[in-house]
C-alpha cells in the first residue's frame, strides 16, 4: 500500500494523474486522513516552498504541486468533514486582495466546516469591501476569516479589519486572520480578534470566539 511518504512525494513531484488513486489506496488500507493531510500533503508543500526559495524549483512546479494537492484533497474531504455542517452558524472566508494563494485558506475552510460551521468561501484576491458586502448578505454571520500568504499582502488584513469596524460590525462580528507570514503579534497589532497558525487550531479558535 502507498504510505504517507509516497503521498508526499507524489504531491511534491506534481504527479497529478496519480494522486487520487494513491490517496484512495492509503485510505482503503486504513491510513488516517489527518496524517495523510498533515504529514503527507502539507509537509510536501513545505518542502517545495523551501526548494522554491533556493531556486531549485520555479513557479510552474509550485503550481502543479498545488494542483496535485487540491486533487488529493477532493478524495480526502469526505473523511475530514463531519455530518453536523452549519449547526454552529456561518463563517465567511477569503484570501485578501492581491493574493492568489488558496490551499491554506481551503484547508481552514474544510476544518471549520468539520467543526460544524456553514462556510461561505469568497475565493482569492478578495477586496475588503467584498467581505463587508458578504456580511450584509448574511446578517446572521458572526465570524470572518482572512488569509494572506505574502508579506506584501499582509497589510490587506488590516484593511479588512478596518472595513468591518467602519461598517459598524465591531464586537458583533469577530475577525480571524492567518497565513504563513502572519503572527499573533501582527493579529494583535491590526486589531483582529483571533489568529491561529494552522487549520486544526483555526477550528478550535472559531469555536472559542463564538462562545465568547
Ligand atoms: C503553492 C504556492 C504558490 C502557488 C499557489 C497555488 C494556490 N492555488 O494556492 C502559486 C504558484 C500560484 C504561487 C504564486 C506565488 N507565490 Co507562492 N507559494 C506557494 C507555497 C510553495 C506553498 C503555499 C501553501 O499552499 N502552503 C501549504 C498551506 C497548507 O499552508 P499555508 O498556506 O501557510 O496555510 C496554513 C496556515 O498558514 C493557516 N492559514 C492560512 N490561511 C489562514 C486563514 C485563517 C483565518 C487562519 C486562522 C489560518 C490560516 O492554516 C493553513 C493550513 O494549516 C509557498 C511556500 C510555503 N511553504 O508557504 C509559496 C510562497 C507563499 N509564495 C511566494 C511567492 C513569492 C509567490 C509569487 C509572488 C511568485 C512569483 N514570483 O510569481 C506568486 C504570488 C501570486 C499571488 N499574487 O498570490 C513566497 C512568499 C514570500 C513572501 N514572504 O512574501 C513563498 C513563501 C515561497 C518562498 N519561500 O519564497 N505560490
py3Dmol code that shows the C-alpha trace and the ligand (Angstrom):
import py3Dmol

protein = """\
ATOM      1  CA  UNK A   1       0.000   0.000   0.000  1.00  0.00           C
ATOM      2  CA  UNK A   2       1.193   3.560  -0.629  1.00  0.00           C
ATOM      3  CA  UNK A   3       2.490   5.165   2.574  1.00  0.00           C
ATOM      4  CA  UNK A   4       2.408   8.792   3.633  1.00  0.00           C
ATOM      5  CA  UNK A   5       5.892   9.253   2.216  1.00  0.00           C
ATOM      6  CA  UNK A   6       4.679   8.233  -1.229  1.00  0.00           C
ATOM      7  CA  UNK A   7       1.777  10.679  -0.983  1.00  0.00           C
ATOM      8  CA  UNK A   8       4.213  13.466  -0.028  1.00  0.00           C
ATOM      9  CA  UNK A   9       6.496  12.647  -2.924  1.00  0.00           C
ATOM     10  CA  UNK A  10       3.550  12.474  -5.381  1.00  0.00           C
ATOM     11  CA  UNK A  11       2.451  15.996  -4.357  1.00  0.00           C
ATOM     12  CA  UNK A  12       5.993  17.325  -4.403  1.00  0.00           C
ATOM     13  CA  UNK A  13       6.655  15.946  -7.880  1.00  0.00           C
ATOM     14  CA  UNK A  14       3.239  17.121  -9.105  1.00  0.00           C
ATOM     15  CA  UNK A  15       2.118  13.721 -10.363  1.00  0.00           C
ATOM     16  CA  UNK A  16      -1.424  14.942 -10.742  1.00  0.00           C
ATOM     17  CA  UNK A  17      -2.808  11.879 -12.505  1.00  0.00           C
ATOM     18  CA  UNK A  18      -1.634   9.524  -9.747  1.00  0.00           C
ATOM     19  CA  UNK A  19      -2.643  11.363  -6.603  1.00  0.00           C
ATOM     20  CA  UNK A  20      -6.328  10.400  -6.374  1.00  0.00           C
ATOM     21  CA  UNK A  21      -5.597   6.684  -6.702  1.00  0.00           C
ATOM     22  CA  UNK A  22      -2.744   6.793  -4.208  1.00  0.00           C
ATOM     23  CA  UNK A  23      -4.747   8.688  -1.574  1.00  0.00           C
ATOM     24  CA  UNK A  24      -7.726   6.353  -2.044  1.00  0.00           C
ATOM     25  CA  UNK A  25      -5.497   3.300  -1.689  1.00  0.00           C
ATOM     26  CA  UNK A  26      -3.963   4.657   1.515  1.00  0.00           C
ATOM     27  CA  UNK A  27      -7.422   5.380   2.962  1.00  0.00           C
ATOM     28  CA  UNK A  28      -8.648   1.910   1.982  1.00  0.00           C
ATOM     29  CA  UNK A  29      -5.651   0.443   3.770  1.00  0.00           C
ATOM     30  CA  UNK A  30      -6.697   2.276   6.960  1.00  0.00           C
ATOM     31  CA  UNK A  31      -4.285   5.221   6.895  1.00  0.00           C
ATOM     32  CA  UNK A  32      -5.539   8.166   8.991  1.00  0.00           C
ATOM     33  CA  UNK A  33      -6.959  11.063   6.888  1.00  0.00           C
ATOM     34  CA  UNK A  34      -5.403  13.755   9.115  1.00  0.00           C
ATOM     35  CA  UNK A  35      -1.992  12.113   8.886  1.00  0.00           C
ATOM     36  CA  UNK A  36      -2.277  11.932   5.082  1.00  0.00           C
ATOM     37  CA  UNK A  37      -3.120  15.633   5.066  1.00  0.00           C
ATOM     38  CA  UNK A  38      -0.559  16.917   7.544  1.00  0.00           C
ATOM     39  CA  UNK A  39       2.418  14.567   7.232  1.00  0.00           C
ATOM     40  CA  UNK A  40       1.862  13.896   3.527  1.00  0.00           C
ATOM     41  CA  UNK A  41       0.383  16.822   1.641  1.00  0.00           C
ATOM     42  CA  UNK A  42       1.105  19.849   3.854  1.00  0.00           C
ATOM     43  CA  UNK A  43       4.649  18.635   4.543  1.00  0.00           C
ATOM     44  CA  UNK A  44       5.209  18.285   0.774  1.00  0.00           C
ATOM     45  CA  UNK A  45       4.121  21.887   0.178  1.00  0.00           C
ATOM     46  CA  UNK A  46       6.625  22.977   2.846  1.00  0.00           C
ATOM     47  CA  UNK A  47       9.421  21.108   1.070  1.00  0.00           C
ATOM     48  CA  UNK A  48       8.541  22.569  -2.316  1.00  0.00           C
ATOM     49  CA  UNK A  49       8.361  26.047  -0.777  1.00  0.00           C
ATOM     50  CA  UNK A  50      11.895  25.641   0.571  1.00  0.00           C
ATOM     51  CA  UNK A  51      13.140  24.430  -2.831  1.00  0.00           C
ATOM     52  CA  UNK A  52      11.483  27.454  -4.450  1.00  0.00           C
ATOM     53  CA  UNK A  53      13.307  29.739  -2.033  1.00  0.00           C
ATOM     54  CA  UNK A  54      16.621  28.115  -3.003  1.00  0.00           C
ATOM     55  CA  UNK A  55      15.784  28.417  -6.730  1.00  0.00           C
ATOM     56  CA  UNK A  56      15.720  24.646  -7.083  1.00  0.00           C
ATOM     57  CA  UNK A  57      12.157  24.767  -8.447  1.00  0.00           C
ATOM     58  CA  UNK A  58      10.133  27.576 -10.069  1.00  0.00           C
ATOM     59  CA  UNK A  59       6.529  28.833 -10.253  1.00  0.00           C
ATOM     60  CA  UNK A  60       5.298  26.131 -12.691  1.00  0.00           C
ATOM     61  CA  UNK A  61       6.447  23.397 -10.273  1.00  0.00           C
ATOM     62  CA  UNK A  62       4.738  25.181  -7.343  1.00  0.00           C
ATOM     63  CA  UNK A  63       1.571  25.414  -9.382  1.00  0.00           C
ATOM     64  CA  UNK A  64       1.482  21.772 -10.396  1.00  0.00           C
ATOM     65  CA  UNK A  65       2.241  20.664  -6.817  1.00  0.00           C
ATOM     66  CA  UNK A  66      -0.609  22.884  -5.601  1.00  0.00           C
ATOM     67  CA  UNK A  67      -2.983  21.406  -8.198  1.00  0.00           C
ATOM     68  CA  UNK A  68      -1.926  17.899  -7.217  1.00  0.00           C
ATOM     69  CA  UNK A  69      -2.629  18.653  -3.570  1.00  0.00           C
ATOM     70  CA  UNK A  70      -6.077  20.039  -4.458  1.00  0.00           C
ATOM     71  CA  UNK A  71      -6.945  16.863  -6.350  1.00  0.00           C
ATOM     72  CA  UNK A  72      -5.792  14.706  -3.460  1.00  0.00           C
ATOM     73  CA  UNK A  73      -7.845  16.817  -1.050  1.00  0.00           C
ATOM     74  CA  UNK A  74     -11.018  16.079  -3.014  1.00  0.00           C
ATOM     75  CA  UNK A  75     -10.565  12.399  -2.143  1.00  0.00           C
ATOM     76  CA  UNK A  76      -9.737  13.217   1.468  1.00  0.00           C
ATOM     77  CA  UNK A  77     -12.544  15.725   2.043  1.00  0.00           C
ATOM     78  CA  UNK A  78     -15.387  13.331   2.985  1.00  0.00           C
ATOM     79  CA  UNK A  79     -13.070  11.726   5.547  1.00  0.00           C
ATOM     80  CA  UNK A  80     -12.341  15.061   7.212  1.00  0.00           C
ATOM     81  CA  UNK A  81     -15.785  16.688   7.263  1.00  0.00           C
ATOM     82  CA  UNK A  82     -18.354  15.647   9.873  1.00  0.00           C
ATOM     83  CA  UNK A  83     -22.127  15.394   9.441  1.00  0.00           C
ATOM     84  CA  UNK A  84     -23.065  18.441  11.533  1.00  0.00           C
ATOM     85  CA  UNK A  85     -22.357  21.149   8.913  1.00  0.00           C
ATOM     86  CA  UNK A  86     -23.995  24.517   9.628  1.00  0.00           C
ATOM     87  CA  UNK A  87     -25.054  23.969  13.261  1.00  0.00           C
ATOM     88  CA  UNK A  88     -22.541  26.457  14.677  1.00  0.00           C
ATOM     89  CA  UNK A  89     -23.505  29.288  12.299  1.00  0.00           C
ATOM     90  CA  UNK A  90     -21.862  30.866   9.272  1.00  0.00           C
ATOM     91  CA  UNK A  91     -18.196  31.550   8.607  1.00  0.00           C
ATOM     92  CA  UNK A  92     -17.159  33.845   5.742  1.00  0.00           C
ATOM     93  CA  UNK A  93     -13.633  33.271   4.451  1.00  0.00           C
ATOM     94  CA  UNK A  94     -11.403  34.576   1.670  1.00  0.00           C
ATOM     95  CA  UNK A  95      -7.839  35.298   0.605  1.00  0.00           C
ATOM     96  CA  UNK A  96      -7.003  39.010   0.660  1.00  0.00           C
ATOM     97  CA  UNK A  97      -6.720  41.370  -2.320  1.00  0.00           C
ATOM     98  CA  UNK A  98      -3.603  40.820  -4.438  1.00  0.00           C
ATOM     99  CA  UNK A  99      -3.093  37.284  -3.162  1.00  0.00           C
ATOM    100  CA  UNK A 100      -3.920  34.145  -5.129  1.00  0.00           C
ATOM    101  CA  UNK A 101      -2.793  31.500  -2.614  1.00  0.00           C
ATOM    102  CA  UNK A 102      -5.742  29.366  -1.589  1.00  0.00           C
ATOM    103  CA  UNK A 103      -4.538  25.974  -0.347  1.00  0.00           C
ATOM    104  CA  UNK A 104      -4.233  27.087   3.280  1.00  0.00           C
ATOM    105  CA  UNK A 105      -7.494  29.038   3.069  1.00  0.00           C
ATOM    106  CA  UNK A 106      -9.261  25.985   1.633  1.00  0.00           C
ATOM    107  CA  UNK A 107      -7.903  23.794   4.416  1.00  0.00           C
ATOM    108  CA  UNK A 108      -9.058  26.233   7.064  1.00  0.00           C
ATOM    109  CA  UNK A 109     -12.494  26.274   5.363  1.00  0.00           C
ATOM    110  CA  UNK A 110     -12.570  22.481   5.425  1.00  0.00           C
ATOM    111  CA  UNK A 111     -11.654  22.218   9.109  1.00  0.00           C
ATOM    112  CA  UNK A 112     -14.094  24.993  10.062  1.00  0.00           C
ATOM    113  CA  UNK A 113     -16.818  23.150   8.148  1.00  0.00           C
ATOM    114  CA  UNK A 114     -15.857  19.979  10.008  1.00  0.00           C
ATOM    115  CA  UNK A 115     -16.276  21.856  13.279  1.00  0.00           C
ATOM    116  CA  UNK A 116     -19.935  22.473  12.327  1.00  0.00           C
ATOM    117  CA  UNK A 117     -19.971  25.855  10.564  1.00  0.00           C
ATOM    118  CA  UNK A 118     -21.556  26.661   7.198  1.00  0.00           C
ATOM    119  CA  UNK A 119     -18.662  28.110   5.194  1.00  0.00           C
ATOM    120  CA  UNK A 120     -19.147  30.902   2.669  1.00  0.00           C
ATOM    121  CA  UNK A 121     -15.980  30.993   0.584  1.00  0.00           C
ATOM    122  CA  UNK A 122     -15.346  34.259  -1.260  1.00  0.00           C
ATOM    123  CA  UNK A 123     -12.319  32.828  -3.072  1.00  0.00           C
ATOM    124  CA  UNK A 124      -8.998  34.602  -3.678  1.00  0.00           C
ATOM    125  CA  UNK A 125      -7.977  38.199  -4.338  1.00  0.00           C
ATOM    126  CA  UNK A 126     -10.937  39.478  -2.304  1.00  0.00           C
ATOM    127  CA  UNK A 127     -11.095  43.252  -1.642  1.00  0.00           C
ATOM    128  CA  UNK A 128     -12.005  44.394   1.890  1.00  0.00           C
ATOM    129  CA  UNK A 129     -15.347  45.777   0.670  1.00  0.00           C
ATOM    130  CA  UNK A 130     -16.392  42.349  -0.572  1.00  0.00           C
ATOM    131  CA  UNK A 131     -16.098  40.958   2.988  1.00  0.00           C
ATOM    132  CA  UNK A 132     -18.398  43.746   4.190  1.00  0.00           C
ATOM    133  CA  UNK A 133     -20.879  43.050   1.348  1.00  0.00           C
ATOM    134  CA  UNK A 134     -20.893  39.370   2.287  1.00  0.00           C
ATOM    135  CA  UNK A 135     -21.708  40.303   5.892  1.00  0.00           C
ATOM    136  CA  UNK A 136     -24.624  42.442   4.694  1.00  0.00           C
ATOM    137  CA  UNK A 137     -25.846  39.485   2.607  1.00  0.00           C
ATOM    138  CA  UNK A 138     -25.524  37.197   5.660  1.00  0.00           C
ATOM    139  CA  UNK A 139     -26.629  39.281   8.673  1.00  0.00           C
ATOM    140  CA  UNK A 140     -26.590  36.180  10.916  1.00  0.00           C
ATOM    141  CA  UNK A 141     -22.852  35.638  10.326  1.00  0.00           C
ATOM    142  CA  UNK A 142     -20.665  36.263  13.396  1.00  0.00           C
ATOM    143  CA  UNK A 143     -17.243  35.158  12.135  1.00  0.00           C
ATOM    144  CA  UNK A 144     -14.900  36.086   9.302  1.00  0.00           C
ATOM    145  CA  UNK A 145     -11.567  34.556   8.316  1.00  0.00           C
ATOM    146  CA  UNK A 146      -8.999  36.187   6.066  1.00  0.00           C
ATOM    147  CA  UNK A 147      -5.854  34.588   4.688  1.00  0.00           C
ATOM    148  CA  UNK A 148      -2.640  36.252   3.440  1.00  0.00           C
ATOM    149  CA  UNK A 149       0.427  34.344   2.224  1.00  0.00           C
ATOM    150  CA  UNK A 150       2.647  37.164   1.022  1.00  0.00           C
ATOM    151  CA  UNK A 151       4.429  39.746   3.148  1.00  0.00           C
ATOM    152  CA  UNK A 152       3.230  42.268   0.545  1.00  0.00           C
ATOM    153  CA  UNK A 153      -0.450  41.389   1.106  1.00  0.00           C
ATOM    154  CA  UNK A 154      -0.446  41.176   4.921  1.00  0.00           C
ATOM    155  CA  UNK A 155      -1.444  44.853   5.062  1.00  0.00           C
ATOM    156  CA  UNK A 156      -4.725  43.944   3.365  1.00  0.00           C
ATOM    157  CA  UNK A 157      -5.688  42.060   6.543  1.00  0.00           C
ATOM    158  CA  UNK A 158      -5.599  45.386   8.390  1.00  0.00           C
ATOM    159  CA  UNK A 159      -7.827  46.952   5.699  1.00  0.00           C
ATOM    160  CA  UNK A 160     -10.359  44.148   6.202  1.00  0.00           C
ATOM    161  CA  UNK A 161     -10.458  44.624   9.989  1.00  0.00           C
ATOM    162  CA  UNK A 162     -10.864  48.384   9.490  1.00  0.00           C
ATOM    163  CA  UNK A 163     -13.579  47.998   6.831  1.00  0.00           C
ATOM    164  CA  UNK A 164     -15.558  45.679   9.105  1.00  0.00           C
ATOM    165  CA  UNK A 165     -15.229  48.034  12.070  1.00  0.00           C
ATOM    166  CA  UNK A 166     -16.089  51.073   9.915  1.00  0.00           C
ATOM    167  CA  UNK A 167     -19.231  49.306   8.676  1.00  0.00           C
ATOM    168  CA  UNK A 168     -20.414  49.036  12.303  1.00  0.00           C
ATOM    169  CA  UNK A 169     -19.714  45.358  12.952  1.00  0.00           C
ATOM    170  CA  UNK A 170     -17.044  45.822  15.653  1.00  0.00           C
ATOM    171  CA  UNK A 171     -17.739  43.453  18.547  1.00  0.00           C
ATOM    172  CA  UNK A 172     -20.650  41.806  16.709  1.00  0.00           C
ATOM    173  CA  UNK A 173     -18.507  40.066  14.095  1.00  0.00           C
ATOM    174  CA  UNK A 174     -15.159  38.517  15.060  1.00  0.00           C
ATOM    175  CA  UNK A 175     -12.305  38.561  12.555  1.00  0.00           C
ATOM    176  CA  UNK A 176      -9.754  35.745  12.410  1.00  0.00           C
ATOM    177  CA  UNK A 177      -6.563  36.141  10.399  1.00  0.00           C
ATOM    178  CA  UNK A 178      -3.894  33.706   9.275  1.00  0.00           C
ATOM    179  CA  UNK A 179      -1.395  32.638   6.651  1.00  0.00           C
ATOM    180  CA  UNK A 180       2.289  31.744   6.773  1.00  0.00           C
ATOM    181  CA  UNK A 181       3.722  35.257   7.412  1.00  0.00           C
ATOM    182  CA  UNK A 182       1.022  36.206   9.949  1.00  0.00           C
ATOM    183  CA  UNK A 183       1.734  36.025  13.686  1.00  0.00           C
ATOM    184  CA  UNK A 184      -0.228  36.564  16.893  1.00  0.00           C
ATOM    185  CA  UNK A 185       1.643  39.863  17.390  1.00  0.00           C
ATOM    186  CA  UNK A 186       0.608  41.035  13.924  1.00  0.00           C
ATOM    187  CA  UNK A 187      -3.000  39.991  14.551  1.00  0.00           C
ATOM    188  CA  UNK A 188      -2.983  41.978  17.828  1.00  0.00           C
ATOM    189  CA  UNK A 189      -1.407  44.966  16.100  1.00  0.00           C
ATOM    190  CA  UNK A 190      -4.147  45.209  13.471  1.00  0.00           C
ATOM    191  CA  UNK A 191      -6.972  44.623  15.963  1.00  0.00           C
ATOM    192  CA  UNK A 192      -8.033  41.167  14.735  1.00  0.00           C
ATOM    193  CA  UNK A 193      -9.992  39.052  17.230  1.00  0.00           C
ATOM    194  CA  UNK A 194      -8.223  35.773  16.539  1.00  0.00           C
ATOM    195  CA  UNK A 195      -5.193  34.164  14.944  1.00  0.00           C
ATOM    196  CA  UNK A 196      -4.091  30.597  14.571  1.00  0.00           C
ATOM    197  CA  UNK A 197      -1.116  29.058  12.833  1.00  0.00           C
ATOM    198  CA  UNK A 198      -2.866  26.113  11.176  1.00  0.00           C
ATOM    199  CA  UNK A 199      -6.207  24.754  10.058  1.00  0.00           C
ATOM    200  CA  UNK A 200      -6.799  22.460  13.051  1.00  0.00           C
ATOM    201  CA  UNK A 201      -6.272  25.197  15.605  1.00  0.00           C
ATOM    202  CA  UNK A 202      -8.297  27.617  13.411  1.00  0.00           C
ATOM    203  CA  UNK A 203     -11.379  25.457  14.002  1.00  0.00           C
ATOM    204  CA  UNK A 204     -10.734  25.479  17.782  1.00  0.00           C
ATOM    205  CA  UNK A 205     -10.265  29.246  17.709  1.00  0.00           C
ATOM    206  CA  UNK A 206     -13.520  29.731  15.770  1.00  0.00           C
ATOM    207  CA  UNK A 207     -15.433  27.715  18.379  1.00  0.00           C
ATOM    208  CA  UNK A 208     -13.766  29.702  21.177  1.00  0.00           C
ATOM    209  CA  UNK A 209     -14.658  33.035  19.534  1.00  0.00           C
ATOM    210  CA  UNK A 210     -18.357  32.242  19.081  1.00  0.00           C
ATOM    211  CA  UNK A 211     -18.527  31.106  22.710  1.00  0.00           C
ATOM    212  CA  UNK A 212     -17.012  34.384  24.000  1.00  0.00           C
TER     213      UNK A 212
END
"""
ligand_1 = """\
91
LIG
C 1.852 26.808 -3.660
C 2.471 28.180 -3.652
C 2.136 29.031 -4.701
C 1.077 28.686 -5.753
C -0.308 28.927 -5.107
C -1.354 27.983 -5.647
C -2.614 28.029 -4.827
N -3.689 27.702 -5.502
O -2.624 28.338 -3.648
C 1.416 29.700 -6.895
C 2.379 29.065 -7.865
C 0.211 30.274 -7.654
C 2.192 30.765 -6.109
C 2.386 32.033 -6.604
C 3.196 32.976 -5.974
N 3.940 32.774 -4.859
Co 3.749 31.242 -3.701
N 3.961 29.737 -2.608
C 3.378 28.574 -2.623
C 3.963 27.700 -1.466
C 5.006 26.748 -2.045
C 3.001 26.880 -0.663
C 1.829 27.637 -0.051
C 0.894 26.616 0.518
O -0.076 26.251 -0.129
N 1.260 26.077 1.704
C 0.525 24.968 2.319
C -0.601 25.508 3.166
C -1.327 24.335 3.819
O -0.063 26.316 4.199
P -0.489 27.839 4.433
O -0.943 28.443 3.164
O 0.549 28.521 5.229
O -1.824 27.713 5.317
C -1.839 27.239 6.653
C -1.625 28.340 7.719
O -0.889 29.445 7.247
C -3.005 28.674 8.199
N -3.810 29.657 7.486
C -3.813 30.022 6.182
N -4.783 30.893 5.929
C -5.443 31.092 7.087
C -6.538 31.898 7.391
C -7.010 31.922 8.691
C -8.198 32.767 9.022
C -6.363 31.171 9.709
C -6.841 31.256 11.089
C -5.270 30.354 9.406
C -4.829 30.327 8.103
O -3.672 27.419 8.103
C -3.269 26.785 6.890
C -3.464 25.308 6.995
O -2.747 24.712 8.049
C 4.598 28.817 -0.547
C 5.775 28.341 0.336
C 5.325 27.958 1.720
N 5.977 26.958 2.269
O 4.404 28.533 2.304
C 4.978 29.868 -1.584
C 5.097 31.337 -1.156
C 3.974 31.745 -0.218
N 4.945 32.041 -2.439
C 5.745 33.043 -2.568
C 5.809 33.891 -3.701
C 6.922 34.926 -3.712
C 4.882 33.771 -4.763
C 4.804 34.643 -6.016
C 4.999 36.165 -5.783
C 5.844 34.065 -7.011
C 6.023 34.800 -8.318
N 7.225 35.325 -8.461
O 5.106 34.911 -9.099
C 3.390 34.331 -6.551
C 2.314 35.304 -5.995
C 0.975 35.126 -6.683
C -0.128 35.897 -5.963
N -0.461 37.091 -6.404
O -0.664 35.420 -4.975
C 6.617 33.226 -1.323
C 6.152 34.392 -0.458
C 7.322 35.190 0.089
C 6.865 36.282 0.971
N 7.467 36.304 2.144
O 6.022 37.068 0.684
C 6.533 31.815 -0.651
C 6.678 31.837 0.889
C 7.657 30.950 -1.284
C 9.047 31.341 -0.841
N 9.618 30.607 0.091
O 9.623 32.282 -1.325
N 2.655 30.280 -4.930
"""
view = py3Dmol.view(width=600, height=400)
view.addModel(protein, "pdb")
view.setStyle({"model": 0}, {"cartoon": {"style": "trace"}})
view.addModel(ligand_1, "xyz")
view.setStyle({"model": 1}, {"stick": {}})
view.zoomTo()
view.show()
